């Protein structure tokens, strides 16, 4: 079986399909997702990965969760400040 590869458009490095744990952070909230994408062989190098539109759906989902957590936290703080003012 031939493994699918693509060439990184900026670095010229060969990228392979993989799923890697990536931590996303938004306004102090963090979450790790198993992010599918095209990555170099070096498992520590996730910065040079490329995501397709389909791959980015995992990122979009995590960002929605993180934004919801931040909004809930901010609403809770506003409630506490109002309740005890």
Buried (B, 14 or more C-beta within 10 A) or exposed (E): EEEEEEEBEEEEBEBEBBEBEBEBEBEEBEBEBEBBBBBBEEEEEBEBBEBEEEBBEBBEEBBEBBEEBBEEEEEEEEEEEEEEE
